[in-house]
Amino acid sequence: MTVGSAPGNQTESAAGESLPRICVPYWCAKGHETRLVFVKLPEDQIPIRWDCPKCGLVAVREQGEATMERADEEVFKSHLDYVKERRSSQDAEVVLAGALKRLRARGVLADELLGDT
């Protein structure tokens, strides 16, 4: 991240002054470690909790301190869960068939791999 950064099509050397960063590890109750990079801020401005991207439990900055409970009542949803909310099984079949057709046409996917011989 830079101060006075330029549009994305310019090189970083022309973009401005680089700000110091800090890498902060977080651990959930299942032991998953997530490392996040923040601009170096005062300690009280760095989040003490973060949702684990692997299981959705709350991750904390002190290893072994996390609990199995979620901080809020919201149930963790994966990307697939959100897709299933927007598309029916029939929609998924149509999308999959189209994708497979395009891969086969390009010669990327052999029918033998899918057992469609």
All heavy atoms as an XYZ file, in Angstrom:
904
protein
N       0.849     -1.164      0.000
C       0.000      0.000      0.000
C       0.897      1.230      0.000
O       1.935      1.253      0.628
C      -0.885     -0.009      1.243
C      -1.858      1.141      1.261
S      -3.062      1.004      2.560
C      -4.179     -0.132      1.828
N       0.475      2.219     -0.731
C       1.296      3.411     -0.821
C       0.478      4.655     -0.550
O      -0.733      4.688     -0.737
C       1.918      3.534     -2.225
O       0.865      3.536     -3.179
C       2.882      2.400     -2.518
N       1.173      5.675     -0.114
C       0.562      6.977      0.070
C       0.625      7.686     -1.266
O       1.652      7.692     -1.929
C       1.337      7.793      1.142
C       0.788      9.194      1.218
C       1.257      7.111      2.480
N      -0.486      8.269     -1.690
C      -0.497      8.972     -2.967
C      -0.312      8.032     -4.125
O       0.357      8.357     -5.090
N      -0.891      6.840     -4.028
C      -0.679      5.845     -5.082
C      -1.301      6.284     -6.393
O      -2.299      6.975     -6.442
C      -1.222      4.486     -4.650
O      -2.595      4.570     -4.399
N      -0.672      5.849     -7.451
C      -1.074      6.217     -8.804
C      -2.051      5.195     -9.356
O      -2.261      4.144     -8.755
C       0.169      6.291     -9.684
N      -2.637      5.456    -10.500
C      -3.520      4.467    -11.134
C      -2.798      3.143    -11.346
O      -1.579      3.083    -11.436
C      -3.871      5.121    -12.472
C      -3.660      6.587    -12.269
C      -2.547      6.697    -11.265
N      -3.572      2.084    -11.456
C      -3.023      0.734    -11.538
C      -2.136      0.456    -12.724
O      -1.396     -0.511    -12.722
N      -2.170      1.289    -13.759
C      -1.359      0.994    -14.936
C       0.057      1.566    -14.846
O       0.826      1.427    -15.760
C      -2.051      1.497    -16.209
C      -2.273      2.996    -16.192
O      -2.028      3.651    -15.190
N      -2.747      3.539    -17.309
N       0.384      2.194    -13.739
C       1.748      2.706    -13.580
C       2.549      1.753    -12.705
O       2.004      1.018    -11.905
C       1.717      4.095    -12.932
C       1.129      5.149    -13.841
C       1.242      6.542    -13.227
O       1.804      6.702    -12.156
N       0.708      7.517    -13.915
N       3.848      1.799    -12.866
C       4.705      0.922    -12.074
C       4.718      1.378    -10.630
O       4.450      2.529    -10.310
C       6.155      0.935    -12.611
O       6.665      2.255    -12.463
C       6.203      0.492    -14.062
N       5.067      0.451     -9.731
C       5.085      0.765     -8.302
C       6.110      1.843     -7.978
O       5.906      2.657     -7.101
C       5.370     -0.493     -7.489
C       5.476     -0.205     -6.016
C       4.651     -1.135     -5.168
O       3.925     -1.967     -5.703
O       4.746     -0.999     -3.954
N       7.230      1.860     -8.687
C       8.259      2.848     -8.392
C       7.754      4.266     -8.652
O       8.208      5.208     -8.030
C       9.517      2.570     -9.220
O       9.213      2.670    -10.603
N       6.798      4.398     -9.543
C       6.253      5.716     -9.851
C       5.014      6.015     -9.018
O       4.429      7.076     -9.134
C       5.895      5.793    -11.332
N       4.593      5.083     -8.167
C       3.305      5.202     -7.494
C       3.347      5.986     -6.190
O       2.318      6.366     -5.689
C       2.741      3.824     -7.231
N       4.449      6.178     -5.578
C       4.482      6.913     -4.321
C       5.290      6.197     -3.264
O       5.985      5.226     -3.530
N       5.154      6.671     -2.064
C       5.935      6.174     -0.929
C       5.295      4.915     -0.341
O       4.110      4.880     -0.066
C       5.976      7.287      0.116
C       6.601      6.918      1.408
C       6.477      8.063      2.408
O       6.362      9.218      1.996
O       6.485      7.754      3.609
N       6.072      3.861     -0.144
C       5.578      2.609      0.423
C       5.416      2.744      1.937
O       6.266      3.308      2.609
C       6.558      1.493      0.103
O       6.079      0.274      0.587
N       4.306      2.226      2.453
C       4.054      2.285      3.890
C       4.533      1.011      4.560
O       4.463     -0.071      3.971
C       2.556      2.463      4.139
C       1.954      3.767      3.640
C       0.450      3.770      3.844
C       2.577      4.954      4.354
N       4.990      1.097      5.806
C       5.423     -0.108      6.518
C       4.225     -1.024      6.781
O       3.109     -0.558      6.983
C       6.018      0.422      7.820
C       5.473      1.793      7.981
C       5.139      2.305      6.615
N       4.490     -2.316      6.745
C       3.438     -3.313      6.950
C       3.786     -4.226      8.094
O       4.935     -4.343      8.495
C       3.249     -4.134      5.678
C       2.859     -3.297      4.502
C       2.770     -4.113      3.263
N       2.716     -3.207      2.117
C       2.988     -3.546      0.893
N       3.338     -4.771      0.627
N       2.912     -2.683     -0.073
N       2.763     -4.923      8.578
C       2.961     -5.893      9.648
C       2.156     -7.146      9.307
O       1.040     -7.058      8.811
C       2.542     -5.317     11.022
C       2.822     -6.302     12.137
C       1.094     -4.885     11.021
C       2.647     -5.729     13.522
N       2.752     -8.313      9.540
C       2.079     -9.592      9.307
C       1.561    -10.083     10.661
O       2.327    -10.219     11.613
C       3.051    -10.603      8.705
S       2.264    -12.176      8.334
N       0.253    -10.324     10.742
C      -0.372    -10.707     12.007
C      -0.973    -12.106     11.864
O      -1.835    -12.320     11.013
C      -1.474     -9.702     12.396
C      -2.123    -10.096     13.713
C      -0.918     -8.291     12.466
N      -0.529    -13.068     12.689
C      -1.113    -14.410     12.628
C      -2.355    -14.509     13.511
O      -2.441    -13.877     14.569
C       0.014    -15.302     13.163
C       0.780    -14.412     14.079
C       0.660    -13.016     13.533
N      -3.327    -15.302     13.053
C      -4.543    -15.595     13.814
C      -4.728    -17.107     13.821
O      -4.413    -17.781     12.836
C      -5.770    -14.957     13.152
C      -5.795    -13.454     13.221
C      -5.135    -12.690     12.276
C      -6.491    -12.798     14.222
C      -5.154    -11.311     12.324
C      -6.522    -11.413     14.282
C      -5.851    -10.676     13.326
O      -5.873     -9.309     13.387
N      -5.240    -17.655     14.930
C      -5.501    -19.088     15.045
C      -6.926    -19.310     15.509
O      -7.405    -18.629     16.419
C      -4.561    -19.737     16.052
C      -3.146    -19.797     15.616
C      -2.553    -20.778     14.890
C      -2.117    -18.840     15.883
N      -1.224    -20.476     14.685
C      -0.935    -19.293     15.288
C      -2.097    -17.624     16.578
C       0.257    -18.604     15.353
C      -0.920    -16.924     16.640
C       0.248    -17.413     16.035
N      -7.593    -20.305     14.903
C      -8.932    -20.674     15.351
C      -8.806    -21.867     16.302
O      -7.711    -22.404     16.501
C      -9.825    -21.013     14.159
S      -9.445    -22.591     13.366
N      -9.939    -22.295     16.861
C      -9.935    -23.403     17.816
C      -9.535    -24.730     17.169
O      -9.090    -25.645     17.853
C     -11.310    -23.534     18.457
N      -9.673    -24.836     15.853
C      -9.273    -26.060     15.152
C      -7.800    -26.049     14.782
O      -7.294    -26.985     14.184
C     -10.122    -26.250     13.896
C     -11.570    -26.565     14.213
C     -12.348    -26.851     12.953
C     -13.775    -27.222     13.272
N     -14.550    -27.508     12.054
N      -7.097    -24.973     15.110
C      -5.664    -24.893     14.858
C      -5.277    -24.322     13.507
O      -4.091    -24.272     13.180
N      -6.260    -23.894     12.715
C      -5.923    -23.273     11.427
C      -5.252    -21.934     11.673
O      -5.706    -21.145     12.498
C      -7.195    -23.037     10.587
C      -7.959    -24.272     10.292
N      -9.333    -24.338     10.373
C      -7.545    -25.505      9.900
C      -9.733    -25.548     10.032
N      -8.667    -26.279      9.745
N      -4.177    -21.700     10.947
C      -3.471    -20.422     11.068
C      -3.743    -19.568      9.837
O      -3.682    -20.043      8.712
C      -1.968    -20.642     11.204
C      -1.211    -19.335     11.355
C       0.297    -19.539     11.469
O       0.777    -20.683     11.295
O       0.992    -18.544     11.718
N      -4.070    -18.321     10.078
C      -4.297    -17.349      9.013
C      -3.344    -16.187      9.261
O      -3.315    -15.644     10.354
C      -5.753    -16.830      9.029
O      -6.618    -17.946      8.917
C      -6.000    -15.850      7.910
N      -2.561    -15.837      8.247
C      -1.638    -14.707      8.376
C      -2.144    -13.574      7.501
O      -2.322    -13.747      6.310
C      -0.228    -15.099      7.965
C       0.393    -16.099      8.899
C       1.827    -16.419      8.479
N       2.508    -17.076      9.557
C       3.192    -16.447     10.511
N       3.298    -15.143     10.499
N       3.785    -17.127     11.460
N      -2.371    -12.427      8.119
C      -2.866    -11.256      7.401
C      -1.835    -10.143      7.449
O      -1.112    -10.003      8.435
C      -4.176    -10.763      8.024
C      -5.302    -11.789      8.044
C      -6.464    -11.268      8.858
C      -5.734    -12.118      6.642
N      -1.769     -9.377      6.384
C      -0.840     -8.257      6.314
C      -1.646     -6.969      6.427
O      -2.615     -6.760      5.694
C      -0.032     -8.284      5.005
C       0.878     -7.071      4.913
C       0.773     -9.570      4.913
N      -1.266     -6.136      7.368
C      -1.899     -4.842      7.587
C      -0.859     -3.749      7.448
O       0.331     -3.981      7.651
C      -2.485     -4.747      9.010
C      -3.597     -5.713      9.281
C      -3.358     -6.900      9.951
C      -4.892     -5.429      8.886
C      -4.372     -7.794     10.221
C      -5.927     -6.307      9.159
C      -5.666     -7.492      9.819
N      -1.331     -2.553      7.154
C      -0.453     -1.393      7.259
C      -0.114     -1.269      8.736
O      -0.954     -1.507      9.600
C      -1.181     -0.121      6.760
C      -0.360      1.115      7.062
C      -1.465     -0.215      5.281
N       1.120     -0.934      9.044
C       1.527     -0.843     10.441
C       0.722      0.255     11.125
O       0.844      1.426     10.806
C       3.018     -0.564     10.561
C       3.512     -0.664     11.982
C       4.967     -1.006     12.013
C       5.478     -0.987     13.415
N       5.425     -2.252     14.066
N      -0.137     -0.194     12.050
C      -1.038      0.687     12.788
C      -0.756      0.549     14.271
O      -0.105     -0.403     14.698
C      -2.496      0.283     12.522
C      -3.002      0.386     11.094
C      -4.351     -0.312     10.971
C      -3.111      1.835     10.684
N      -1.296      1.455     15.082
C      -1.202      1.246     16.527
C      -1.872     -0.078     16.902
O      -2.837     -0.504     16.269
C      -1.976      2.435     17.109
C      -1.942      3.475     16.048
C      -1.913      2.729     14.743
N      -1.366     -0.736     17.910
C      -1.832     -2.057     18.327
C      -3.352     -2.116     18.513
O      -3.990     -3.094     18.135
C      -1.132     -2.454     19.635
C      -1.399     -3.864     20.081
C      -0.756     -4.910     19.181
O       0.215     -4.618     18.480
O      -1.265     -6.047     19.181
N      -3.955     -1.071     19.042
C      -5.393     -1.096     19.309
C      -6.240     -0.980     18.040
O      -7.456     -1.157     18.081
C      -5.784     -0.007     20.300
C      -5.503      1.399     19.796
O      -4.650      1.564     18.913
O      -6.165      2.337     20.290
N      -5.621     -0.713     16.895
C      -6.364     -0.618     15.637
C      -6.263     -1.884     14.786
O      -6.920     -1.992     13.764
C      -5.870      0.587     14.828
C      -6.233      1.904     15.472
C      -5.807      3.084     14.615
O      -5.398      2.924     13.466
N      -5.899      4.272     15.181
N      -5.465     -2.850     15.223
C      -5.356     -4.131     14.522
C      -6.413     -5.057     15.121
O      -6.494     -5.196     16.341
C      -3.948     -4.720     14.664
C      -2.936     -3.780     13.998
C      -3.877     -6.112     14.049
C      -1.510     -4.161     14.192
N      -7.240     -5.685     14.292
C      -8.325     -6.528     14.815
C      -7.806     -7.631     15.736
O      -6.788     -8.263     15.452
C      -8.945     -7.134     13.557
C      -8.518     -6.256     12.434
C      -7.216     -5.657     12.827
N      -8.530     -7.867     16.842
C      -8.138     -8.931     17.764
C      -8.757    -10.258     17.352
O      -8.294    -11.311     17.760
C      -8.516     -8.597     19.224
C     -10.010     -8.320     19.356
C      -7.703     -7.430     19.728
C     -10.482     -8.156     20.787
N      -9.808    -10.205     16.524
C     -10.466    -11.420     16.024
C     -10.584    -11.344     14.510
O     -10.672    -10.273     13.940
C     -11.873    -11.538     16.604
C     -11.899    -11.782     18.063
C     -13.349    -11.977     18.517
N     -13.423    -11.998     19.954
C     -13.652    -10.928     20.705
N     -13.855     -9.770     20.149
N     -13.685    -11.023     22.005
N     -10.624    -12.540     13.893
C     -10.806    -12.622     12.447
C     -11.508    -13.942     12.158
O     -11.207    -14.941     12.804
C      -9.436    -12.597     11.751
C      -9.514    -12.223     10.316
C      -9.624    -13.076      9.242
C      -9.499    -10.910      9.784
N      -9.678    -12.359      8.081
C      -9.605    -11.011      8.385
C      -9.408     -9.640     10.351
C      -9.615     -9.925      7.540
C      -9.421     -8.545      9.512
C      -9.516     -8.688      8.128
N     -12.431    -13.965     11.228
C     -13.084    -15.225     10.873
C     -12.098    -16.108     10.125
O     -11.468    -15.672      9.163
C     -14.301    -14.983      9.990
C     -15.483    -14.413     10.752
O     -15.477    -14.475     11.996
O     -16.414    -13.912     10.102
N     -11.988    -17.356     10.561
C     -11.111    -18.315      9.893
C     -11.677    -18.601      8.506
O     -12.835    -18.996      8.378
C     -11.022    -19.599     10.709
S     -10.048    -20.889      9.906
N     -10.877    -18.418      7.450
C     -11.381    -18.672      6.103
C     -11.583    -20.158      5.797
O     -12.253    -20.500      4.835
C     -10.303    -18.067      5.197
C      -9.080    -18.039      6.022
C      -9.517    -17.896      7.449
N     -11.028    -21.042      6.619
C     -11.159    -22.476      6.364
C     -12.399    -23.083      7.012
O     -13.027    -23.959      6.438
C      -9.910    -23.209      6.848
C      -8.686    -22.855      6.034
C      -7.477    -23.601      6.506
C      -6.283    -23.169      5.664
N      -5.036    -23.642      6.200
N     -12.746    -22.645      8.227
C     -13.868    -23.275      8.931
C     -14.917    -22.288      9.427
O     -15.992    -22.699      9.849
C     -13.355    -24.107     10.101
S     -12.611    -23.134     11.426
N     -14.625    -21.010      9.404
C     -15.597    -20.011      9.815
C     -15.624    -19.700     11.301
O     -16.345    -18.808     11.734
N     -14.847    -20.428     12.095
C     -14.786    -20.115     13.521
C     -14.023    -18.811     13.724
O     -13.283    -18.365     12.847
C     -14.096    -21.240     14.290
C     -14.836    -22.574     14.364
C     -13.950    -23.626     15.026
C     -16.139    -22.425     15.120
N     -14.191    -18.239     14.888
C     -13.460    -17.015     15.196
C     -12.003    -17.369     15.489
O     -11.717    -18.282     16.266
C     -14.090    -16.284     16.404
C     -13.238    -15.109     16.820
C     -15.495    -15.833     16.055
N     -11.099    -16.665     14.833
C      -9.662    -16.843     15.070
C      -9.170    -15.648     15.882
O      -9.660    -14.534     15.712
C      -8.920    -16.934     13.744
N      -8.224    -15.917     16.788
C      -7.667    -14.866     17.638
C      -6.154    -14.805     17.459
O      -5.553    -15.705     16.874
C      -8.030    -15.090     19.128
C      -9.532    -14.995     19.331
C      -7.515    -16.429     19.631
N      -5.561    -13.766     17.998
C      -4.126    -13.548     17.800
C      -3.242    -14.370     18.728
O      -2.057    -14.524     18.480
C      -3.827    -12.058     17.950
C      -4.476    -11.278     16.810
C      -4.452     -9.797     16.990
N      -3.119     -9.281     17.155
C      -2.848     -8.012     17.403
N      -3.810     -7.137     17.487
N      -1.608     -7.624     17.553
N      -3.820    -14.923     19.782
C      -3.050    -15.760     20.709
C      -3.371    -17.229     20.451
O      -4.508    -17.654     20.603
C      -3.392    -15.409     22.160
C      -3.005    -13.993     22.555
C      -1.506    -13.758     22.505
O      -0.741    -14.690     22.834
O      -1.104    -12.643     22.145
N      -2.380    -17.995     20.049
C      -2.594    -19.404     19.735
C      -3.096    -20.139     20.972
O      -2.561    -19.975     22.067
C      -1.300    -20.034     19.230
C      -1.501    -21.408     18.634
C      -0.260    -21.919     17.927
O       0.821    -21.379     18.078
N      -0.415    -22.969     17.148
N      -4.132    -20.966     20.794
C      -4.687    -21.754     21.896
C      -5.763    -21.033     22.691
O      -6.354    -21.619     23.595
N      -6.048    -19.789     22.382
C      -7.036    -19.008     23.130
C      -8.425    -19.013     22.495
O      -9.391    -18.593     23.114
C      -6.564    -17.557     23.264
C      -5.285    -17.390     24.065
C      -5.489    -17.695     25.541
O      -6.519    -17.283     26.087
O      -4.608    -18.353     26.127
N      -8.564    -19.486     21.273
C      -9.843    -19.448     20.566
C     -10.788    -20.510     21.111
O     -10.367    -21.547     21.607
C      -9.628    -19.655     19.074
N     -12.089    -20.246     21.003
C     -13.109    -21.203     21.410
C     -13.815    -21.741     20.175
O     -13.709    -21.175     19.089
C     -14.144    -20.546     22.342
O     -14.837    -19.537     21.607
C     -13.469    -19.941     23.560
N     -14.567    -22.813     20.341
C     -15.283    -23.430     19.227
C     -16.555    -22.663     18.863
O     -17.202    -22.961     17.883
C     -15.652    -24.876     19.555
C     -14.455    -25.808     19.633
S     -13.595    -26.008     18.069
C     -14.711    -27.074     17.200
N     -16.921    -21.683     19.650
C     -18.145    -20.935     19.390
C     -17.885    -19.776     18.448
O     -16.826    -19.182     18.447
C     -18.709    -20.394     20.703
C     -19.097    -21.483     21.678
C     -19.578    -20.910     22.990
O     -19.956    -19.729     23.019
O     -19.560    -21.644     23.973
N     -18.912    -19.474     17.672
C     -18.842    -18.295     16.807
C     -19.257    -17.092     17.630
O     -20.093    -17.178     18.508
C     -19.769    -18.452     15.603
C     -19.252    -19.501     14.636
C     -19.834    -19.383     13.262
N     -19.979    -18.059     12.721
C     -19.037    -17.362     12.090
N     -17.845    -17.878     11.945
N     -19.271    -16.173     11.609
N     -18.688    -15.949     17.292
C     -18.998    -14.729     18.034
C     -20.414    -14.246     17.744
O     -21.062    -13.665     18.592
C     -18.004    -13.632     17.686
N     -20.886    -14.507     16.552
C     -22.237    -14.080     16.199
C     -23.087    -15.311     15.917
O     -22.616    -16.434     15.941
C     -22.220    -13.147     14.990
C     -21.500    -13.762     13.791
O     -21.236    -14.975     13.806
O     -21.214    -13.026     12.841
N     -24.337    -15.106     15.659
C     -25.257    -16.215     15.417
C     -25.255    -16.682     13.966
O     -25.888    -17.663     13.637
C     -26.683    -15.789     15.814
C     -26.817    -15.481     17.288
C     -26.473    -16.682     18.164
O     -26.884    -17.814     17.831
O     -25.776    -16.501     19.162
N     -24.568    -15.966     13.103
C     -24.540    -16.306     11.692
C     -23.779    -17.608     11.473
O     -22.701    -17.820     11.998
C     -23.871    -15.186     10.898
C     -23.854    -15.439      9.410
C     -23.152    -14.326      8.659
O     -23.236    -13.179      9.087
O     -22.515    -14.630      7.649
N     -24.349    -18.474     10.672
C     -23.711    -19.739     10.337
C     -22.725    -19.479      9.201
O     -23.021    -18.758      8.255
C     -24.778    -20.770      9.896
C     -24.135    -22.058      9.431
C     -25.759    -21.024     11.022
N     -21.554    -20.087      9.300
C     -20.533    -19.917      8.267
C     -21.033    -20.527      6.965
O     -21.578    -21.622      6.937
C     -19.228    -20.598      8.691
C     -18.175    -20.585      7.628
C     -17.500    -19.417      7.326
C     -17.869    -21.725      6.912
C     -16.520    -19.392      6.338
C     -16.888    -21.714      5.934
C     -16.226    -20.540      5.655
N     -20.846    -19.797      5.878
C     -21.220    -20.292      4.550
C     -19.997    -20.258      3.651
O     -19.284    -19.266      3.608
C     -22.305    -19.411      3.932
C     -23.632    -19.481      4.640
C     -24.636    -18.617      3.909
C     -25.944    -18.573      4.633
N     -26.904    -17.720      3.937
N     -19.807    -21.344      2.942
C     -18.717    -21.407      1.974
C     -19.176    -20.742      0.682
O     -20.361    -20.418      0.509
C     -18.339    -22.858      1.697
O     -19.396    -23.501      1.002
N     -18.243    -20.583     -0.257
C     -18.593    -20.030     -1.563
C     -19.648    -20.904     -2.227
O     -20.608    -20.405     -2.828
C     -17.344    -19.932     -2.445
C     -17.637    -19.505     -3.844
N     -18.014    -18.229     -4.166
C     -17.642    -20.200     -4.998
C     -18.228    -18.146     -5.465
N     -18.006    -19.333     -5.995
N     -19.507    -22.211     -2.102
C     -20.467    -23.131     -2.698
C     -21.865    -22.943     -2.108
O     -22.867    -23.013     -2.822
C     -19.999    -24.576     -2.520
C     -20.888    -25.657     -3.135
C     -21.066    -25.434     -4.642
C     -20.322    -27.031     -2.860
N     -21.951    -22.690     -0.814
C     -23.254    -22.444     -0.190
C     -23.948    -21.235     -0.808
O     -25.151    -21.260     -1.065
C     -23.111    -22.235      1.320
C     -22.656    -23.485      2.043
O     -23.028    -24.602      1.598
O     -21.924    -23.355      3.046
N     -23.184    -20.174     -1.030
C     -23.764    -18.981     -1.647
C     -24.190    -19.252     -3.091
O     -25.233    -18.765     -3.531
C     -22.789    -17.799     -1.599
C     -22.680    -17.194     -0.228
C     -21.547    -17.389      0.551
C     -23.697    -16.413      0.288
C     -21.447    -16.834      1.815
C     -23.611    -15.845      1.548
C     -22.485    -16.061      2.316
O     -22.388    -15.511      3.561
N     -23.407    -20.023     -3.822
C     -23.770    -20.370     -5.200
C     -25.065    -21.172     -5.200
O     -25.960    -20.935     -6.013
C     -22.636    -21.146     -5.898
C     -23.098    -21.723     -7.228
C     -21.431    -20.240     -6.099
N     -25.192    -22.123     -4.273
C     -26.402    -22.944     -4.204
C     -27.645    -22.121     -3.876
O     -28.750    -22.508     -4.242
C     -26.224    -24.059     -3.179
C     -25.301    -25.164     -3.652
C     -25.145    -26.231     -2.592
C     -24.260    -27.360     -3.059
N     -24.091    -28.382     -2.012
N     -27.468    -21.006     -3.185
C     -28.597    -20.119     -2.908
C     -29.089    -19.444     -4.187
O     -30.263    -19.122     -4.309
C     -28.207    -19.043     -1.899
C     -28.079    -19.546     -0.495
C     -27.677    -18.444      0.479
O     -27.513    -17.277      0.049
O     -27.525    -18.742      1.673
N     -28.172    -19.206     -5.130
C     -28.520    -18.470     -6.343
C     -28.908    -19.375     -7.508
O     -29.581    -18.935     -8.430
C     -27.344    -17.588     -6.777
C     -27.014    -16.475     -5.820
C     -25.997    -15.507     -6.422
N     -24.917    -16.119     -7.156
C     -23.740    -16.454     -6.649
N     -23.486    -16.259     -5.384
N     -22.803    -16.980     -7.412
N     -28.455    -20.623     -7.508
C     -28.691    -21.510     -8.649
C     -29.330    -22.813     -8.191
O     -28.980    -23.355     -7.157
C     -27.375    -21.844     -9.357
C     -26.686    -20.674     -9.996
C     -25.487    -21.171    -10.775
N     -24.686    -20.077    -11.263
C     -24.762    -19.596    -12.501
N     -25.613    -20.104    -13.351
N     -23.984    -18.606    -12.869
N     -30.217    -23.323     -9.031
C     -30.825    -24.622     -8.751
C     -29.879    -25.719     -9.235
O     -28.911    -25.459     -9.953
C     -32.167    -24.729     -9.467
O     -31.962    -24.803    -10.867
N     -30.202    -26.958     -8.901
C     -29.404    -28.091     -9.380
C     -29.468    -28.184    -10.898
O     -28.490    -28.534    -11.552
C     -29.906    -29.400     -8.766
O     -29.706    -29.391     -7.382
N     -30.636    -27.845    -11.459
C     -30.782    -27.878    -12.915
C     -29.894    -26.821    -13.562
O     -29.258    -27.077    -14.586
C     -32.244    -27.652    -13.303
C     -33.128    -28.795    -12.850
C     -34.584    -28.392    -12.764
O     -34.901    -27.226    -12.613
N     -35.466    -29.382    -12.843
N     -29.836    -25.616    -12.966
C     -28.947    -24.567    -13.481
C     -27.498    -25.048    -13.454
O     -26.735    -24.823    -14.388
C     -29.050    -23.287    -12.645
C     -30.378    -22.579    -12.795
O     -31.064    -22.809    -13.803
O     -30.716    -21.787    -11.890
N     -27.129    -25.707    -12.358
C     -25.752    -26.194    -12.219
C     -25.425    -27.219    -13.297
O     -24.326    -27.203    -13.860
C     -25.547    -26.800    -10.833
N     -26.362    -28.099    -13.604
C     -26.147    -29.099    -14.649
C     -25.928    -28.436    -16.005
O     -25.057    -28.844    -16.776
C     -27.333    -30.064    -14.723
C     -27.448    -30.995    -13.533
C     -26.312    -31.995    -13.453
O     -25.795    -32.415    -14.513
O     -25.928    -32.353    -12.328
N     -26.703    -27.398    -16.309
C     -26.573    -26.682    -17.580
C     -25.208    -25.994    -17.664
O     -24.511    -26.070    -18.675
C     -27.719    -25.653    -17.748
C     -27.468    -24.734    -18.930
C     -29.049    -26.373    -17.895
N     -24.802    -25.337    -16.573
C     -23.506    -24.643    -16.549
C     -22.373    -25.651    -16.700
O     -21.430    -25.443    -17.470
C     -23.354    -23.819    -15.247
C     -21.939    -23.293    -15.093
C     -24.349    -22.673    -15.220
N     -22.457    -26.757    -15.974
C     -21.418    -27.794    -16.056
C     -21.333    -28.382    -17.464
O     -20.233    -28.542    -18.009
C     -21.684    -28.895    -15.036
C     -20.731    -30.089    -15.050
C     -19.300    -29.632    -14.765
C     -21.157    -31.148    -14.059
N     -22.479    -28.688    -18.060
C     -22.479    -29.255    -19.416
C     -21.834    -28.289    -20.405
O     -21.041    -28.698    -21.264
C     -23.910    -29.588    -19.851
N     -22.135    -26.999    -20.283
C     -21.534    -26.007    -21.174
C     -20.027    -25.908    -20.988
O     -19.275    -25.823    -21.964
N     -19.582    -25.936    -19.740
C     -18.145    -25.851    -19.460
C     -17.415    -27.080    -20.004
O     -16.338    -26.964    -20.602
C     -17.914    -25.709    -17.958
N     -18.001    -28.257    -19.805
C     -17.375    -29.480    -20.320
C     -17.323    -29.470    -21.841
O     -16.323    -29.887    -22.438
C     -18.137    -30.710    -19.819
C     -18.028    -31.000    -18.325
C     -18.950    -32.147    -17.935
C     -16.600    -31.293    -17.925
N     -18.377    -28.981    -22.464
C     -18.407    -28.902    -23.930
C     -17.283    -28.009    -24.448
O     -16.578    -28.350    -25.405
C     -19.764    -28.371    -24.382
C     -19.937    -28.309    -25.867
C     -21.332    -27.811    -26.228
C     -21.489    -27.692    -27.729
N     -22.831    -27.195    -28.082
N     -17.086    -26.853    -23.800
C     -16.012    -25.931    -24.218
C     -14.637    -26.557    -24.008
O     -13.743    -26.421    -24.850
C     -16.126    -24.602    -23.473
C     -17.290    -23.740    -23.953
C     -17.260    -22.343    -23.342
N     -17.347    -22.342    -21.890
C     -18.476    -22.433    -21.188
N     -19.633    -22.550    -21.812
N     -18.462    -22.412    -19.883
N     -14.437    -27.256    -22.893
C     -13.145    -27.901    -22.639
C     -12.869    -29.000    -23.661
O     -11.748    -29.132    -24.152
C     -13.108    -28.473    -21.219
C     -12.986    -27.452    -20.098
C     -13.169    -28.126    -18.739
C     -11.652    -26.731    -20.163
N     -13.886    -29.779    -23.969
C     -13.711    -30.844    -24.967
C     -13.399    -30.261    -26.338
O     -12.570    -30.791    -27.070
C     -14.960    -31.705    -25.026
C     -15.116    -32.608    -23.834
C     -16.350    -33.485    -23.967
N     -16.487    -34.338    -22.811
C     -17.579    -34.399    -22.058
N     -18.634    -33.661    -22.334
N     -17.619    -35.195    -21.024
N     -14.068    -29.177    -26.696
C     -13.848    -28.544    -28.002
C     -12.413    -28.040    -28.130
O     -11.835    -28.056    -29.216
C     -14.840    -27.394    -28.201
N     -11.834    -27.603    -27.042
C     -10.450    -27.121    -27.058
C      -9.454    -28.266    -26.922
O      -8.245    -28.049    -26.972
C     -10.229    -26.134    -25.907
C     -10.966    -24.836    -26.117
C     -10.823    -23.827    -24.989
N      -9.702    -24.013    -24.110
C      -9.709    -23.677    -22.813
N     -10.768    -23.138    -22.265
N      -8.645    -23.864    -22.073
N      -9.941    -29.474    -26.679
C      -9.051    -30.623    -26.532
C      -8.382    -30.682    -25.175
O      -7.421    -31.423    -24.981
N      -8.891    -29.936    -24.212
C      -8.300    -29.900    -22.876
C      -8.774    -31.073    -22.038
O      -8.068    -31.571    -21.183
C      -8.671    -28.569    -22.171
C      -8.201    -28.541    -20.740
C      -8.100    -27.392    -22.943
N      -9.998    -31.547    -22.303
C     -10.593    -32.592    -21.477
C     -10.938    -33.790    -22.349
O     -11.769    -33.699    -23.247
C     -11.860    -32.048    -20.795
C     -12.581    -32.975    -19.850
C     -11.679    -33.318    -18.658
C     -13.857    -32.350    -19.356
N     -10.329    -34.910    -22.045
C     -10.620    -36.142    -22.787
C     -11.830    -36.832    -22.158
O     -11.972    -36.864    -20.944
C      -9.413    -37.076    -22.737
N     -12.710    -37.381    -22.995
C     -13.904    -38.068    -22.498
C     -13.552    -39.253    -21.597
O     -14.283    -39.586    -20.679
C     -14.761    -38.561    -23.663
C     -15.454    -37.410    -24.380
O     -15.648    -36.356    -23.738
O     -15.806    -37.563    -25.554
N     -12.391    -39.874    -21.829
C     -11.996    -41.026    -21.042
C     -11.807    -40.666    -19.568
O     -12.016    -41.486    -18.682
C     -10.679    -41.639    -21.558
C     -10.725    -42.127    -22.984
C     -10.473    -41.002    -23.997
O      -9.585    -40.176    -23.773
O     -11.188    -40.963    -24.995
N     -11.433    -39.434    -19.282
C     -11.233    -39.007    -17.901
C     -12.535    -38.985    -17.125
O     -12.556    -39.194    -15.915
C     -10.596    -37.626    -17.850
C      -9.173    -37.510    -18.380
C      -8.722    -36.061    -18.387
C      -8.245    -38.351    -17.514
N     -13.636    -38.735    -17.800
C     -14.937    -38.647    -17.145
C     -15.712    -39.951    -17.212
O     -16.784    -40.073    -16.622
C     -15.777    -37.535    -17.776
C     -15.203    -36.130    -17.649
C     -16.047    -35.149    -18.428
C     -15.142    -35.724    -16.183
N     -15.232    -40.919    -17.977
C     -15.945    -42.171    -18.136
C     -17.137    -42.020    -19.068
O     -18.096    -42.774    -18.994
N     -17.105    -41.036    -19.969
C     -18.200    -40.781    -20.905
C     -17.973    -41.444    -22.258
O     -18.462    -40.998    -23.257
C     -18.354    -39.263    -21.161
C     -18.880    -38.537    -19.945
O     -19.368    -39.210    -19.030
O     -18.829    -37.304    -19.948
N     -17.248    -42.519    -22.295
C     -16.917    -43.123    -23.598
C     -18.053    -43.901    -24.181
O     -18.983    -44.266    -23.588
C     -15.687    -44.047    -23.463
O     -15.967    -45.028    -22.474
C     -14.470    -43.239    -23.119
